[in-house]
């Protein structure tokens, strides 16, 4: 199973549409918040199932702020991250992950990509596909899960277009 993991689109779907067109065999999309209304558009464009959680900019959302997904026995905790202080530390989200007995945590909010394994739990932030804050460009994740629950994540950066003068 190949899953496109994105966060913090903030109403700008240009890069997401490009990734969907350029990436073959996407089975599913996980959107980690900011903006929930982008998910509705992506459902039409992508024609694949989308799991999502609202972000801190998704005011008046009725969607659950976190979910546990299970693919082939791999338990994945998805949340935007703002309720877990991810801009300052990872202890809070890691504690929640341990309580929920998950293998993998996917979150956004910081607009900076991250892959880290702490206490046998992998925490992943794909960064922002629209508004990066790391100075390295827009990013997204490709999560590949095998039938036995083993997984591999790749964080990809969007190519910056060169300006012609």
C-alpha positions in Angstrom: 0.0 0.0 0.0 1.3 3.4 -1.0 0.0 6.4 1.0 0.7 10.1 0.2 1.1 11.9 3.5 0.5 15.7 3.4 -0.1 18.6 5.8 -0.7 22.3 5.9 -2.0 22.8 2.4 -3.7 26.1 3.5 -5.9 26.4 0.4 -3.0 25.9 -2.1 -3.4 22.6 -3.8 -1.1 23.2 -6.8 1.8 21.1 -5.4 -0.5 18.4 -4.2 -2.1 18.1 -7.6 1.4 17.9 -9.2 2.4 15.1 -6.8 -0.7 13.1 -7.4 -0.2 13.3 -11.1 3.6 12.5 -10.9 3.3 9.7 -8.3 2.1 6.3 -9.5 -0.1 3.9 -7.6 -1.2 6.0 -4.7 -3.7 3.9 -2.8 -4.7 6.5 -0.2 -4.0 10.0 1.1 -3.6 11.1 4.7 -4.1 14.9 5.2 -2.9 16.1 8.6 -4.8 19.4 8.8 -5.0 23.0 7.7 -7.3 23.2 5.6 -10.1 20.7 5.9 -12.0 22.2 2.8 -9.0 21.2 0.7 -9.8 17.5 1.4 -13.2 17.9 -0.3 -11.4 19.1 -3.5 -8.7 16.4 -3.2 -11.4 13.7 -3.0 -12.6 14.7 -6.4 -9.2 15.2 -8.0 -7.4 12.1 -6.6 -10.2 9.4 -6.7 -8.6 7.6 -3.7 -9.7 7.4 -0.1 -8.6 10.2 2.2 -8.1 10.1 5.9 -7.9 13.5 7.5 -7.9 15.4 10.8 -8.5 19.1 11.2 -5.8 21.6 12.1 -5.6 24.7 14.2 -6.9 26.8 11.2 -9.9 24.5 10.7 -12.4 26.5 12.8 -15.8 25.0 13.5 -14.7 21.6 12.3 -16.8 18.6 13.4 -14.2 16.1 12.3 -12.4 14.2 15.0 -9.1 15.9 15.9 -7.2 12.6 15.9 -7.7 9.1 14.6 -6.1 5.7 14.9 -5.7 3.9 11.5 -4.8 0.3 11.2 -3.2 -1.1 8.0 -2.0 -4.7 8.0 -1.6 -4.5 11.8 0.4 -1.3 11.7 -1.3 1.1 14.1 -1.0 4.8 13.1 -2.0 7.8 15.2 -2.8 10.8 13.1 -3.3 14.3 14.5 -2.4 17.9 13.4 -0.2 18.3 16.5 -1.2 21.6 17.9 -2.9 19.9 20.9 0.4 18.2 21.7 2.8 21.1 21.7 4.8 19.8 18.8 6.3 23.2 18.1 8.3 22.9 21.3 8.7 19.3 22.2 7.7 15.7 21.3 7.3 14.2 24.8 3.6 15.0 24.9 2.7 13.4 21.6 5.0 10.4 22.4 3.2 9.9 25.7 -0.1 9.9 23.9 1.2 7.4 21.3 2.3 5.1 24.0 -1.1 5.3 25.7 -2.8 4.5 22.4 -0.3 1.6 21.8 0.5 2.7 18.2 3.6 2.1 16.1 3.6 5.3 14.1 2.6 8.9 14.7 1.8 11.3 11.8 1.4 15.0 12.6 1.8 18.4 11.0 1.5 22.0 12.3 5.2 22.9 12.4 5.6 23.1 8.6 9.0 21.4 9.1 9.6 17.7 8.1 10.8 15.2 10.6 11.3 11.4 10.9 12.5 10.2 14.2 12.3 6.9 16.1 11.9 7.3 19.9 11.2 4.3 22.2 10.2 2.1 19.3 7.6 4.6 18.0 8.3 6.4 14.8 7.1 10.0 14.7 6.8 11.7 11.3 5.9 15.2 10.1 5.8 15.5 6.3 6.4 19.3 6.6 4.1 21.6 4.5 3.4 20.9 0.9 2.4 24.6 0.5 4.1 26.8 3.1 7.4 25.3 4.3 9.2 26.9 7.2 12.5 25.1 7.0 14.0 27.0 4.1 14.4 23.8 2.1 11.2 23.8 0.1 7.8 22.2 0.2 7.6 18.6 1.3 5.4 15.6 1.6 5.7 11.9 2.6 5.3 8.6 0.8 4.5 5.9 3.3 4.7 2.4 2.0 3.2 -0.4 4.1 3.8 -4.1 3.3 1.2 -6.8 4.0 3.1 -7.9 7.1 2.8 -4.3 8.6 6.4 -3.3 8.0 6.7 0.2 6.6 9.0 2.6 4.9 8.6 6.4 4.9 10.3 8.8 2.4 10.1 12.5 2.9 10.3 14.2 -0.5 11.1 17.8 -1.3 9.4 19.6 -4.2 11.8 20.8 -6.8 12.2 24.6 -6.8 11.5 26.1 -10.1 14.3 28.2 -11.5 13.5 31.7 -12.4 14.4 32.9 -15.9 15.8 36.4 -16.1 
